[in-house]
């Protein structure tokens, strides 16, 4: 049995960023807990940080907390 974490899905992260981005849901999903808490407290950096994350996810530039690409 492997201890490697299951790769995070790009479409799930994009859906979470679209529907609950200001709450940092996509950050929690990808393992970025501290930035997720900050996004939650600032409502996605007043929406700007959230919008940047959505663009990065769509372009394939967003990585999970372990540095792996989203699949």
Predicted model as a PDB file, atoms N, CA, C, CB and O in Angstrom, pLDDT in the B-factor column:
MODEL        1                                                                  
ATOM      1  N   UNK A   1       0.842  -1.174   0.000  1.00 57.00           N  
ATOM      2  CA  UNK A   1       0.000   0.000   0.000  1.00 57.00           C  
ATOM      3  C   UNK A   1       0.890   1.241   0.000  1.00 57.00           C  
ATOM      4  CB  UNK A   1      -0.959  -0.004   1.218  1.00 57.00           C  
ATOM      5  O   UNK A   1       1.875   1.312   0.736  1.00 57.00           O  
ATOM      6  N   UNK A   2       0.536   2.207  -0.824  1.00 64.00           N  
ATOM      7  CA  UNK A   2       1.339   3.410  -0.985  1.00 64.00           C  
ATOM      8  C   UNK A   2       0.848   4.528  -0.062  1.00 64.00           C  
ATOM      9  CB  UNK A   2       1.309   3.874  -2.443  1.00 64.00           C  
ATOM     10  O   UNK A   2      -0.352   4.688   0.165  1.00 64.00           O  
ATOM     11  N   UNK A   3       1.809   5.300   0.465  1.00 75.00           N  
ATOM     12  CA  UNK A   3       1.468   6.433   1.309  1.00 75.00           C  
ATOM     13  C   UNK A   3       1.359   7.733   0.519  1.00 75.00           C  
ATOM     14  CB  UNK A   3       2.493   6.585   2.403  1.00 75.00           C  
ATOM     15  O   UNK A   3       1.117   8.796   1.091  1.00 75.00           O  
ATOM     16  N   UNK A   4       1.540   7.642  -0.808  1.00 73.00           N  
ATOM     17  CA  UNK A   4       1.472   8.844  -1.644  1.00 73.00           C  
ATOM     18  C   UNK A   4       0.041   9.379  -1.662  1.00 73.00           C  
ATOM     19  CB  UNK A   4       1.961   8.541  -3.091  1.00 73.00           C  
ATOM     20  O   UNK A   4      -0.912   8.620  -1.839  1.00 73.00           O  
ATOM     21  N   UNK A   5      -0.101  10.691  -1.478  1.00 80.00           N  
ATOM     22  CA  UNK A   5      -1.451  11.270  -1.512  1.00 80.00           C  
ATOM     23  C   UNK A   5      -2.046  11.195  -2.913  1.00 80.00           C  
ATOM     24  CB  UNK A   5      -1.421  12.728  -1.033  1.00 80.00           C  
ATOM     25  O   UNK A   5      -1.331  11.235  -3.915  1.00 80.00           O  
ATOM     26  N   UNK A   6      -3.353  11.087  -2.959  1.00 89.00           N  
ATOM     27  CA  UNK A   6      -4.043  11.041  -4.241  1.00 89.00           C  
ATOM     28  C   UNK A   6      -3.922  12.401  -4.917  1.00 89.00           C  
ATOM     29  CB  UNK A   6      -5.534  10.643  -4.059  1.00 89.00           C  
ATOM     30  O   UNK A   6      -4.098  13.430  -4.265  1.00 89.00           O  
ATOM     31  N   UNK A   7      -3.619  12.423  -6.233  1.00 92.00           N  
ATOM     32  CA  UNK A   7      -3.495  13.718  -6.913  1.00 92.00           C  
ATOM     33  C   UNK A   7      -4.816  14.486  -6.886  1.00 92.00           C  
ATOM     34  CB  UNK A   7      -3.035  13.518  -8.365  1.00 92.00           C  
ATOM     35  O   UNK A   7      -5.897  13.909  -7.006  1.00 92.00           O  
ATOM     36  N   UNK A   8      -4.696  15.788  -6.727  1.00 96.00           N  
ATOM     37  CA  UNK A   8      -5.880  16.652  -6.684  1.00 96.00           C  
ATOM     38  C   UNK A   8      -6.330  16.955  -8.105  1.00 96.00           C  
ATOM     39  CB  UNK A   8      -5.588  17.969  -5.909  1.00 96.00           C  
ATOM     40  O   UNK A   8      -5.507  17.113  -9.007  1.00 96.00           O  
ATOM     41  N   UNK A   9      -7.627  17.034  -8.293  1.00 97.00           N  
ATOM     42  CA  UNK A   9      -8.220  17.250  -9.611  1.00 97.00           C  
ATOM     43  C   UNK A   9      -8.333  18.740  -9.924  1.00 97.00           C  
ATOM     44  CB  UNK A   9      -9.599  16.589  -9.689  1.00 97.00           C  
ATOM     45  O   UNK A   9      -8.785  19.531  -9.096  1.00 97.00           O  
ATOM     46  N   UNK A  10      -7.916  19.106 -11.132  1.00 97.00           N  
ATOM     47  CA  UNK A  10      -7.972  20.493 -11.589  1.00 97.00           C  
ATOM     48  C   UNK A  10      -9.416  20.992 -11.661  1.00 97.00           C  
ATOM     49  CB  UNK A  10      -7.298  20.628 -12.961  1.00 97.00           C  
ATOM     50  O   UNK A  10      -9.702  22.118 -11.255  1.00 97.00           O  
ATOM     51  N   UNK A  11     -10.322  20.165 -12.174  1.00 97.00           N  
ATOM     52  CA  UNK A  11     -11.712  20.594 -12.334  1.00 97.00           C  
ATOM     53  C   UNK A  11     -12.403  20.779 -10.983  1.00 97.00           C  
ATOM     54  CB  UNK A  11     -12.482  19.578 -13.178  1.00 97.00           C  
ATOM     55  O   UNK A  11     -13.247  21.664 -10.841  1.00 97.00           O  
ATOM     56  N   UNK A  12     -12.057  19.960  -9.993  1.00 97.00           N  
ATOM     57  CA  UNK A  12     -12.634  20.114  -8.655  1.00 97.00           C  
ATOM     58  C   UNK A  12     -12.136  21.423  -8.043  1.00 97.00           C  
ATOM     59  CB  UNK A  12     -12.265  18.899  -7.740  1.00 97.00           C  
ATOM     60  O   UNK A  12     -12.918  22.181  -7.470  1.00 97.00           O  
ATOM     61  N   UNK A  13     -10.833  21.686  -8.167  1.00 97.00           N  
ATOM     62  CA  UNK A  13     -10.273  22.924  -7.628  1.00 97.00           C  
ATOM     63  C   UNK A  13     -10.893  24.141  -8.308  1.00 97.00           C  
ATOM     64  CB  UNK A  13      -8.748  22.942  -7.800  1.00 97.00           C  
ATOM     65  O   UNK A  13     -11.194  25.134  -7.645  1.00 97.00           O  
ATOM     66  N   UNK A  14     -11.088  24.073  -9.626  1.00 97.00           N  
ATOM     67  CA  UNK A  14     -11.686  25.190 -10.353  1.00 97.00           C  
ATOM     68  C   UNK A  14     -13.146  25.390  -9.948  1.00 97.00           C  
ATOM     69  CB  UNK A  14     -11.585  24.956 -11.866  1.00 97.00           C  
ATOM     70  O   UNK A  14     -13.598  26.526  -9.806  1.00 97.00           O  
ATOM     71  N   UNK A  15     -13.878  24.304  -9.764  1.00 97.00           N  
ATOM     72  CA  UNK A  15     -15.279  24.402  -9.329  1.00 97.00           C  
ATOM     73  C   UNK A  15     -15.369  25.014  -7.927  1.00 97.00           C  
ATOM     74  CB  UNK A  15     -15.950  23.004  -9.345  1.00 97.00           C  
ATOM     75  O   UNK A  15     -16.224  25.861  -7.667  1.00 97.00           O  
ATOM     76  N   UNK A  16     -14.484  24.581  -7.032  1.00 97.00           N  
ATOM     77  CA  UNK A  16     -14.476  25.140  -5.675  1.00 97.00           C  
ATOM     78  C   UNK A  16     -14.098  26.618  -5.688  1.00 97.00           C  
ATOM     79  CB  UNK A  16     -13.504  24.358  -4.780  1.00 97.00           C  
ATOM     80  O   UNK A  16     -14.675  27.414  -4.948  1.00 97.00           O  
ATOM     81  N   UNK A  17     -13.127  26.987  -6.528  1.00 96.00           N  
ATOM     82  CA  UNK A  17     -12.726  28.385  -6.624  1.00 96.00           C  
ATOM     83  C   UNK A  17     -13.849  29.240  -7.185  1.00 96.00           C  
ATOM     84  CB  UNK A  17     -11.481  28.523  -7.491  1.00 96.00           C  
ATOM     85  O   UNK A  17     -14.024  30.389  -6.777  1.00 96.00           O  
ATOM     86  N   UNK A  18     -14.608  28.685  -8.116  1.00 95.00           N  
ATOM     87  CA  UNK A  18     -15.713  29.423  -8.728  1.00 95.00           C  
ATOM     88  C   UNK A  18     -16.876  29.587  -7.765  1.00 95.00           C  
ATOM     89  CB  UNK A  18     -16.184  28.719  -9.992  1.00 95.00           C  
ATOM     90  O   UNK A  18     -17.444  30.673  -7.651  1.00 95.00           O  
ATOM     91  N   UNK A  19     -17.233  28.509  -7.068  1.00 96.00           N  
ATOM     92  CA  UNK A  19     -18.413  28.546  -6.205  1.00 96.00           C  
ATOM     93  C   UNK A  19     -18.136  29.069  -4.798  1.00 96.00           C  
ATOM     94  CB  UNK A  19     -19.000  27.178  -6.109  1.00 96.00           C  
ATOM     95  O   UNK A  19     -18.990  29.727  -4.205  1.00 96.00           O  
ATOM     96  N   UNK A  20     -16.959  28.786  -4.264  1.00 94.00           N  
ATOM     97  CA  UNK A  20     -16.662  29.174  -2.882  1.00 94.00           C  
ATOM     98  C   UNK A  20     -15.254  29.750  -2.766  1.00 94.00           C  
ATOM     99  CB  UNK A  20     -16.817  27.969  -1.942  1.00 94.00           C  
ATOM    100  O   UNK A  20     -14.594  29.589  -1.739  1.00 94.00           O  
ATOM    101  N   UNK A  21     -14.805  30.415  -3.812  1.00 90.00           N  
ATOM    102  CA  UNK A  21     -13.454  30.967  -3.844  1.00 90.00           C  
ATOM    103  C   UNK A  21     -13.144  31.936  -2.727  1.00 90.00           C  
ATOM    104  CB  UNK A  21     -13.231  31.641  -5.128  1.00 90.00           C  
ATOM    105  O   UNK A  21     -12.092  31.820  -2.097  1.00 90.00           O  
ATOM    106  N   UNK A  22     -14.037  32.907  -2.453  1.00 92.00           N  
ATOM    107  CA  UNK A  22     -13.731  33.849  -1.375  1.00 92.00           C  
ATOM    108  C   UNK A  22     -13.599  33.182  -0.002  1.00 92.00           C  
ATOM    109  CB  UNK A  22     -14.801  34.906  -1.314  1.00 92.00           C  
ATOM    110  O   UNK A  22     -13.042  33.772   0.923  1.00 92.00           O  
ATOM    111  N   UNK A  23     -14.103  31.972   0.126  1.00 95.00           N  
ATOM    112  CA  UNK A  23     -13.978  31.240   1.388  1.00 95.00           C  
ATOM    113  C   UNK A  23     -12.709  30.394   1.428  1.00 95.00           C  
ATOM    114  CB  UNK A  23     -15.199  30.352   1.604  1.00 95.00           C  
ATOM    115  O   UNK A  23     -12.425  29.759   2.444  1.00 95.00           O  
ATOM    116  N   UNK A  24     -11.941  30.376   0.336  1.00 95.00           N  
ATOM    117  CA  UNK A  24     -10.692  29.629   0.285  1.00 95.00           C  
ATOM    118  C   UNK A  24     -10.868  28.131   0.129  1.00 95.00           C  
ATOM    119  CB  UNK A  24      -9.911  29.895   1.509  1.00 95.00           C  
ATOM    120  O   UNK A  24      -9.941  27.376   0.423  1.00 95.00           O  
ATOM    121  N   UNK A  25     -12.024  27.677  -0.325  1.00 96.00           N  
ATOM    122  CA  UNK A  25     -12.301  26.234  -0.425  1.00 96.00           C  
ATOM    123  C   UNK A  25     -11.285  25.503  -1.294  1.00 96.00           C  
ATOM    124  CB  UNK A  25     -13.695  26.010  -0.982  1.00 96.00           C  
ATOM    125  O   UNK A  25     -10.864  24.397  -0.956  1.00 96.00           O  
ATOM    126  N   UNK A  26     -10.892  26.106  -2.400  1.00 97.00           N  
ATOM    127  CA  UNK A  26      -9.921  25.457  -3.289  1.00 97.00           C  
ATOM    128  C   UNK A  26      -8.548  25.363  -2.629  1.00 97.00           C  
ATOM    129  CB  UNK A  26      -9.813  26.224  -4.615  1.00 97.00           C  
ATOM    130  O   UNK A  26      -7.795  24.428  -2.899  1.00 97.00           O  
ATOM    131  N   UNK A  27      -8.221  26.314  -1.775  1.00 97.00           N  
ATOM    132  CA  UNK A  27      -6.949  26.265  -1.051  1.00 97.00           C  
ATOM    133  C   UNK A  27      -6.940  25.116  -0.044  1.00 97.00           C  
ATOM    134  CB  UNK A  27      -6.686  27.601  -0.331  1.00 97.00           C  
ATOM    135  O   UNK A  27      -5.946  24.401   0.075  1.00 97.00           O  
ATOM    136  N   UNK A  28      -8.042  24.940   0.675  1.00 97.00           N  
ATOM    137  CA  UNK A  28      -8.137  23.829   1.618  1.00 97.00           C  
ATOM    138  C   UNK A  28      -8.090  22.496   0.882  1.00 97.00           C  
ATOM    139  CB  UNK A  28      -9.425  23.933   2.446  1.00 97.00           C  
ATOM    140  O   UNK A  28      -7.443  21.557   1.347  1.00 97.00           O  
ATOM    141  N   UNK A  29      -8.770  22.402  -0.266  1.00 97.00           N  
ATOM    142  CA  UNK A  29      -8.794  21.175  -1.062  1.00 97.00           C  
ATOM    143  C   UNK A  29      -7.392  20.777  -1.514  1.00 97.00           C  
ATOM    144  CB  UNK A  29      -9.705  21.351  -2.278  1.00 97.00           C  
ATOM    145  O   UNK A  29      -7.053  19.593  -1.509  1.00 97.00           O  
ATOM    146  N   UNK A  30      -6.580  21.752  -1.901  1.00 97.00           N  
ATOM    147  CA  UNK A  30      -5.241  21.442  -2.402  1.00 97.00           C  
ATOM    148  C   UNK A  30      -4.179  21.381  -1.304  1.00 97.00           C  
ATOM    149  CB  UNK A  30      -4.838  22.465  -3.424  1.00 97.00           C  
ATOM    150  O   UNK A  30      -2.999  21.183  -1.594  1.00 97.00           O  
ATOM    151  N   UNK A  31      -4.591  21.552  -0.049  1.00 96.00           N  
ATOM    152  CA  UNK A  31      -3.679  21.383   1.064  1.00 96.00           C  
ATOM    153  C   UNK A  31      -2.988  22.652   1.529  1.00 96.00           C  
ATOM    154  CB  UNK A  31      -2.664  20.400   0.703  1.00 96.00           C  
ATOM    155  O   UNK A  31      -2.128  22.594   2.407  1.00 96.00           O  
ATOM    156  N   UNK A  32      -3.341  23.790   0.967  1.00 97.00           N  
ATOM    157  CA  UNK A  32      -2.768  25.077   1.368  1.00 97.00           C  
ATOM    158  C   UNK A  32      -3.604  25.648   2.519  1.00 97.00           C  
ATOM    159  CB  UNK A  32      -2.720  26.079   0.156  1.00 97.00           C  
ATOM    160  O   UNK A  32      -4.403  26.563   2.319  1.00 97.00           O  
ATOM    161  N   UNK A  33      -3.415  25.107   3.712  1.00 97.00           N  
ATOM    162  CA  UNK A  33      -4.262  25.444   4.851  1.00 97.00           C  
ATOM    163  C   UNK A  33      -4.103  26.896   5.314  1.00 97.00           C  
ATOM    164  CB  UNK A  33      -3.957  24.517   5.995  1.00 97.00           C  
ATOM    165  O   UNK A  33      -5.098  27.604   5.474  1.00 97.00           O  
ATOM    166  N   UNK A  34      -2.876  27.341   5.527  1.00 97.00           N  
ATOM    167  CA  UNK A  34      -2.669  28.703   6.029  1.00 97.00           C  
ATOM    168  C   UNK A  34      -3.168  29.745   5.021  1.00 97.00           C  
ATOM    169  CB  UNK A  34      -1.178  28.938   6.338  1.00 97.00           C  
ATOM    170  O   UNK A  34      -3.895  30.658   5.414  1.00 97.00           O  
ATOM    171  N   UNK A  35      -2.798  29.641   3.724  1.00 96.00           N  
ATOM    172  CA  UNK A  35      -3.372  30.596   2.770  1.00 96.00           C  
ATOM    173  C   UNK A  35      -4.896  30.488   2.688  1.00 96.00           C  
ATOM    174  CB  UNK A  35      -2.768  30.378   1.389  1.00 96.00           C  
ATOM    175  O   UNK A  35      -5.574  31.485   2.443  1.00 96.00           O  
ATOM    176  N   UNK A  36      -5.432  29.293   2.890  1.00 95.00           N  
ATOM    177  CA  UNK A  36      -6.875  29.109   2.891  1.00 95.00           C  
ATOM    178  C   UNK A  36      -7.536  29.873   4.024  1.00 95.00           C  
ATOM    179  CB  UNK A  36      -7.215  27.639   2.992  1.00 95.00           C  
ATOM    180  O   UNK A  36      -8.585  30.490   3.837  1.00 95.00           O  
ATOM    181  N   UNK A  37      -6.922  29.831   5.199  1.00 96.00           N  
ATOM    182  CA  UNK A  37      -7.454  30.573   6.346  1.00 96.00           C  
ATOM    183  C   UNK A  37      -7.384  32.076   6.085  1.00 96.00           C  
ATOM    184  CB  UNK A  37      -6.676  30.216   7.635  1.00 96.00           C  
ATOM    185  O   UNK A  37      -8.323  32.813   6.388  1.00 96.00           O  
ATOM    186  N   UNK A  38      -6.258  32.523   5.517  1.00 95.00           N  
ATOM    187  CA  UNK A  38      -6.122  33.951   5.209  1.00 95.00           C  
ATOM    188  C   UNK A  38      -7.162  34.371   4.171  1.00 95.00           C  
ATOM    189  CB  UNK A  38      -4.694  34.266   4.698  1.00 95.00           C  
ATOM    190  O   UNK A  38      -7.774  35.432   4.293  1.00 95.00           O  
ATOM    191  N   UNK A  39      -7.360  33.532   3.145  1.00 95.00           N  
ATOM    192  CA  UNK A  39      -8.375  33.845   2.142  1.00 95.00           C  
ATOM    193  C   UNK A  39      -9.759  33.876   2.765  1.00 95.00           C  
ATOM    194  CB  UNK A  39      -8.336  32.827   1.000  1.00 95.00           C  
ATOM    195  O   UNK A  39     -10.575  34.731   2.420  1.00 95.00           O  
ATOM    196  N   UNK A  40     -10.027  32.973   3.660  1.00 94.00           N  
ATOM    197  CA  UNK A  40     -11.314  32.940   4.342  1.00 94.00           C  
ATOM    198  C   UNK A  40     -11.545  34.228   5.140  1.00 94.00           C  
ATOM    199  CB  UNK A  40     -11.393  31.719   5.269  1.00 94.00           C  
ATOM    200  O   UNK A  40     -12.633  34.801   5.101  1.00 94.00           O  
ATOM    201  N   UNK A  41     -10.531  34.668   5.849  1.00 95.00           N  
ATOM    202  CA  UNK A  41     -10.663  35.865   6.693  1.00 95.00           C  
ATOM    203  C   UNK A  41     -10.738  37.163   5.885  1.00 95.00           C  
ATOM    204  CB  UNK A  41      -9.496  35.942   7.658  1.00 95.00           C  
ATOM    205  O   UNK A  41     -11.307  38.151   6.350  1.00 95.00           O  
ATOM    206  N   UNK A  42     -10.163  37.165   4.674  1.00 95.00           N  
ATOM    207  CA  UNK A  42     -10.166  38.384   3.850  1.00 95.00           C  
ATOM    208  C   UNK A  42     -11.146  38.294   2.694  1.00 95.00           C  
ATOM    209  CB  UNK A  42      -8.773  38.657   3.310  1.00 95.00           C  
ATOM    210  O   UNK A  42     -11.153  39.147   1.807  1.00 95.00           O  
ATOM    211  N   UNK A  43     -11.987  37.240   2.709  1.00 92.00           N  
ATOM    212  CA  UNK A  43     -12.930  36.990   1.612  1.00 92.00           C  
ATOM    213  C   UNK A  43     -12.226  36.973   0.259  1.00 92.00           C  
ATOM    214  CB  UNK A  43     -14.032  38.052   1.609  1.00 92.00           C  
ATOM    215  O   UNK A  43     -12.614  37.665  -0.682  1.00 92.00           O  
ATOM    216  N   UNK A  44     -11.188  36.165   0.197  1.00 90.00           N  
ATOM    217  CA  UNK A  44     -10.458  35.993  -1.060  1.00 90.00           C  
ATOM    218  C   UNK A  44      -9.659  37.214  -1.444  1.00 90.00           C  
ATOM    219  CB  UNK A  44     -11.408  35.656  -2.166  1.00 90.00           C  
ATOM    220  O   UNK A  44      -9.471  37.489  -2.629  1.00 90.00           O  
ATOM    221  N   UNK A  45      -9.184  37.954  -0.449  1.00 91.00           N  
ATOM    222  CA  UNK A  45      -8.444  39.175  -0.742  1.00 91.00           C  
ATOM    223  C   UNK A  45      -9.320  40.157  -1.483  1.00 91.00           C  
ATOM    224  CB  UNK A  45      -7.190  38.869  -1.554  1.00 91.00           C  
ATOM    225  O   UNK A  45      -8.907  40.770  -2.467  1.00 91.00           O  
ATOM    226  N   UNK A  46     -10.563  40.297  -0.982  1.00 92.00           N  
ATOM    227  CA  UNK A  46     -11.584  41.154  -1.605  1.00 92.00           C  
ATOM    228  C   UNK A  46     -11.878  40.712  -3.037  1.00 92.00           C  
ATOM    229  CB  UNK A  46     -11.129  42.627  -1.594  1.00 92.00           C  
ATOM    230  O   UNK A  46     -12.237  41.527  -3.886  1.00 92.00           O  
ATOM    231  N   UNK A  47     -11.724  39.434  -3.290  1.00 90.00           N  
ATOM    232  CA  UNK A  47     -12.048  38.867  -4.595  1.00 90.00           C  
ATOM    233  C   UNK A  47     -10.888  38.842  -5.574  1.00 90.00           C  
ATOM    234  CB  UNK A  47     -13.164  39.624  -5.195  1.00 90.00           C  
ATOM    235  O   UNK A  47     -10.911  38.085  -6.544  1.00 90.00           O  
ATOM    236  N   UNK A  48      -9.876  39.661  -5.330  1.00 94.00           N  
ATOM    237  CA  UNK A  48      -8.748  39.747  -6.269  1.00 94.00           C  
ATOM    238  C   UNK A  48      -7.903  38.480  -6.222  1.00 94.00           C  
ATOM    239  CB  UNK A  48      -7.874  40.975  -5.953  1.00 94.00           C  
ATOM    240  O   UNK A  48      -7.591  37.901  -7.263  1.00 94.00           O  
ATOM    241  N   UNK A  49      -7.536  38.052  -5.027  1.00 94.00           N  
ATOM    242  CA  UNK A  49      -6.719  36.861  -4.853  1.00 94.00           C  
ATOM    243  C   UNK A  49      -7.455  35.642  -5.414  1.00 94.00           C  
ATOM    244  CB  UNK A  49      -6.370  36.652  -3.358  1.00 94.00           C  
ATOM    245  O   UNK A  49      -6.855  34.783  -6.061  1.00 94.00           O  
ATOM    246  N   UNK A  50      -8.732  35.583  -5.163  1.00 93.00           N  
ATOM    247  CA  UNK A  50      -9.555  34.483  -5.653  1.00 93.00           C  
ATOM    248  C   UNK A  50      -9.571  34.460  -7.182  1.00 93.00           C  
ATOM    249  CB  UNK A  50     -10.987  34.599  -5.106  1.00 93.00           C  
ATOM    250  O   UNK A  50      -9.443  33.394  -7.785  1.00 93.00           O  
ATOM    251  N   UNK A  51      -9.727  35.611  -7.805  1.00 95.00           N  
ATOM    252  CA  UNK A  51      -9.749  35.701  -9.277  1.00 95.00           C  
ATOM    253  C   UNK A  51      -8.412  35.261  -9.865  1.00 95.00           C  
ATOM    254  CB  UNK A  51     -10.075  37.144  -9.731  1.00 95.00           C  
ATOM    255  O   UNK A  51      -8.376  34.563 -10.878  1.00 95.00           O  
ATOM    256  N   UNK A  52      -7.323  35.665  -9.235  1.00 96.00           N  
ATOM    257  CA  UNK A  52      -5.994  35.252  -9.695  1.00 96.00           C  
ATOM    258  C   UNK A  52      -5.848  33.740  -9.584  1.00 96.00           C  
ATOM    259  CB  UNK A  52      -4.886  35.959  -8.880  1.00 96.00           C  
ATOM    260  O   UNK A  52      -5.325  33.099 -10.496  1.00 96.00           O  
ATOM    261  N   UNK A  53      -6.310  33.162  -8.470  1.00 96.00           N  
ATOM    262  CA  UNK A  53      -6.245  31.708  -8.297  1.00 96.00           C  
ATOM    263  C   UNK A  53      -7.051  30.986  -9.377  1.00 96.00           C  
ATOM    264  CB  UNK A  53      -6.759  31.313  -6.906  1.00 96.00           C  
ATOM    265  O   UNK A  53      -6.597  29.976  -9.914  1.00 96.00           O  
ATOM    266  N   UNK A  54      -8.243  31.496  -9.699  1.00 96.00           N  
ATOM    267  CA  UNK A  54      -9.060  30.852 -10.743  1.00 96.00           C  
ATOM    268  C   UNK A  54      -8.336  30.861 -12.080  1.00 96.00           C  
ATOM    269  CB  UNK A  54     -10.423  31.558 -10.881  1.00 96.00           C  
ATOM    270  O   UNK A  54      -8.364  29.866 -12.805  1.00 96.00           O  
ATOM    271  N   UNK A  55      -7.692  31.963 -12.412  1.00 97.00           N  
ATOM    272  CA  UNK A  55      -6.942  32.045 -13.671  1.00 97.00           C  
ATOM    273  C   UNK A  55      -5.775  31.068 -13.649  1.00 97.00           C  
ATOM    274  CB  UNK A  55      -6.430  33.484 -13.914  1.00 97.00           C  
ATOM    275  O   UNK A  55      -5.529  30.370 -14.633  1.00 97.00           O  
ATOM    276  N   UNK A  56      -5.056  31.014 -12.531  1.00 98.00           N  
ATOM    277  CA  UNK A  56      -3.912  30.102 -12.426  1.00 98.00           C  
ATOM    278  C   UNK A  56      -4.344  28.642 -12.529  1.00 98.00           C  
ATOM    279  CB  UNK A  56      -3.171  30.330 -11.108  1.00 98.00           C  
ATOM    280  O   UNK A  56      -3.666  27.838 -13.167  1.00 98.00           O  
ATOM    281  N   UNK A  57      -5.468  28.298 -11.905  1.00 97.00           N  
ATOM    282  CA  UNK A  57      -5.964  26.924 -11.988  1.00 97.00           C  
ATOM    283  C   UNK A  57      -6.342  26.598 -13.431  1.00 97.00           C  
ATOM    284  CB  UNK A  57      -7.182  26.719 -11.046  1.00 97.00           C  
ATOM    285  O   UNK A  57      -5.984  25.536 -13.941  1.00 97.00           O  
ATOM    286  N   UNK A  58      -7.060  27.504 -14.092  1.00 97.00           N  
ATOM    287  CA  UNK A  58      -7.500  27.279 -15.472  1.00 97.00           C  
ATOM    288  C   UNK A  58      -6.307  27.134 -16.424  1.00 97.00           C  
ATOM    289  CB  UNK A  58      -8.402  28.434 -15.936  1.00 97.00           C  
ATOM    290  O   UNK A  58      -6.365  26.357 -17.377  1.00 97.00           O  
ATOM    291  N   UNK A  59      -5.241  27.869 -16.170  1.00 97.00           N  
ATOM    292  CA  UNK A  59      -4.055  27.803 -17.024  1.00 97.00           C  
ATOM    293  C   UNK A  59      -3.113  26.647 -16.665  1.00 97.00           C  
ATOM    294  CB  UNK A  59      -3.301  29.107 -16.941  1.00 97.00           C  
ATOM    295  O   UNK A  59      -2.128  26.407 -17.364  1.00 97.00           O  
ATOM    296  N   UNK A  60      -3.414  25.935 -15.580  1.00 97.00           N  
ATOM    297  CA  UNK A  60      -2.572  24.813 -15.170  1.00 97.00           C  
ATOM    298  C   UNK A  60      -1.330  25.228 -14.406  1.00 97.00           C  
ATOM    299  CB  UNK A  60      -2.167  24.028 -16.366  1.00 97.00           C  
ATOM    300  O   UNK A  60      -0.379  24.451 -14.320  1.00 97.00           O  
ATOM    301  N   UNK A  61      -1.311  26.423 -13.854  1.00 97.00           N  
ATOM    302  CA  UNK A  61      -0.146  26.930 -13.128  1.00 97.00           C  
ATOM    303  C   UNK A  61      -0.264  26.745 -11.614  1.00 97.00           C  
ATOM    304  CB  UNK A  61       0.053  28.396 -13.444  1.00 97.00           C  
ATOM    305  O   UNK A  61       0.692  27.021 -10.888  1.00 97.00           O  
ATOM    306  N   UNK A  62      -1.409  26.288 -11.129  1.00 97.00           N  
ATOM    307  CA  UNK A  62      -1.658  26.130  -9.694  1.00 97.00           C  
ATOM    308  C   UNK A  62      -1.191  24.742  -9.266  1.00 97.00           C  
ATOM    309  CB  UNK A  62      -3.173  26.337  -9.356  1.00 97.00           C  
ATOM    310  O   UNK A  62      -1.489  23.759  -9.944  1.00 97.00           O  
ATOM    311  N   UNK A  63      -0.473  24.647  -8.165  1.00 97.00           N  
ATOM    312  CA  UNK A  63       0.019  23.365  -7.666  1.00 97.00           C  
ATOM    313  C   UNK A  63      -0.557  23.083  -6.285  1.00 97.00           C  
ATOM    314  CB  UNK A  63       1.560  23.352  -7.618  1.00 97.00           C  
ATOM    315  O   UNK A  63      -0.998  23.993  -5.583  1.00 97.00           O  
ATOM    316  N   UNK A  64      -0.545  21.804  -5.907  1.00 97.00           N  
ATOM    317  CA  UNK A  64      -1.026  21.462  -4.558  1.00 97.00           C  
ATOM    318  C   UNK A  64       0.058  21.778  -3.543  1.00 97.00           C  
ATOM    319  CB  UNK A  64      -1.434  19.960  -4.467  1.00 97.00           C  
ATOM    320  O   UNK A  64       1.133  22.252  -3.913  1.00 97.00           O  
ATOM    321  N   UNK A  65      -0.206  21.525  -2.276  1.00 96.00           N  
ATOM    322  CA  UNK A  65       0.721  21.883  -1.203  1.00 96.00           C  
ATOM    323  C   UNK A  65       2.042  21.115  -1.291  1.00 96.00           C  
ATOM    324  CB  UNK A  65       0.070  21.628   0.144  1.00 96.00           C  
ATOM    325  O   UNK A  65       3.044  21.542  -0.718  1.00 96.00           O  
ATOM    326  N   UNK A  66       2.049  19.993  -1.999  1.00 94.00           N  
ATOM    327  CA  UNK A  66       3.277  19.195  -2.158  1.00 94.00           C  
ATOM    328  C   UNK A  66       4.055  19.587  -3.409  1.00 94.00           C  
ATOM    329  CB  UNK A  66       2.936  17.708  -2.214  1.00 94.00           C  
ATOM    330  O   UNK A  66       5.094  18.996  -3.706  1.00 94.00           O  
ATOM    331  N   UNK A  67       3.555  20.582  -4.143  1.00 95.00           N  
ATOM    332  CA  UNK A  67       4.236  21.019  -5.366  1.00 95.00           C  
ATOM    333  C   UNK A  67       3.859  20.225  -6.600  1.00 95.00           C  
ATOM    334  CB  UNK A  67       5.707  20.937  -5.174  1.00 95.00           C  
ATOM    335  O   UNK A  67       4.480  20.387  -7.651  1.00 95.00           O  
ATOM    336  N   UNK A  68       2.851  19.369  -6.494  1.00 95.00           N  
ATOM    337  CA  UNK A  68       2.410  18.557  -7.627  1.00 95.00           C  
ATOM    338  C   UNK A  68       1.394  19.322  -8.475  1.00 95.00           C  
ATOM    339  CB  UNK A  68       1.802  17.229  -7.135  1.00 95.00           C  
ATOM    340  O   UNK A  68       0.592  20.103  -7.963  1.00 95.00           O  
ATOM    341  N   UNK A  69       1.450  19.078  -9.779  1.00 96.00           N  
ATOM    342  CA  UNK A  69       0.459  19.667 -10.669  1.00 96.00           C  
ATOM    343  C   UNK A  69      -0.905  19.061 -10.390  1.00 96.00           C  
ATOM    344  CB  UNK A  69       0.852  19.462 -12.144  1.00 96.00           C  
ATOM    345  O   UNK A  69      -1.005  17.905  -9.980  1.00 96.00           O  
ATOM    346  N   UNK A  70      -1.952  19.840 -10.612  1.00 97.00           N  
ATOM    347  CA  UNK A  70      -3.312  19.308 -10.513  1.00 97.00           C  
ATOM    348  C   UNK A  70      -3.573  18.502 -11.782  1.00 97.00           C  
ATOM    349  CB  UNK A  70      -4.383  20.464 -10.329  1.00 97.00           C  
ATOM    350  O   UNK A  70      -3.152  18.891 -12.870  1.00 97.00           O  
ATOM    351  N   UNK A  71      -4.265  17.384 -11.636  1.00 95.00           N  
ATOM    352  CA  UNK A  71      -4.526  16.525 -12.804  1.00 95.00           C  
ATOM    353  C   UNK A  71      -5.918  16.721 -13.337  1.00 95.00           C  
ATOM    354  CB  UNK A  71      -4.322  15.064 -12.452  1.00 95.00           C  
ATOM    355  O   UNK A  71      -6.302  16.077 -14.314  1.00 95.00           O  
TER     356      UNK A  71                                                      
ENDMDL                                                                          
END                                                                             
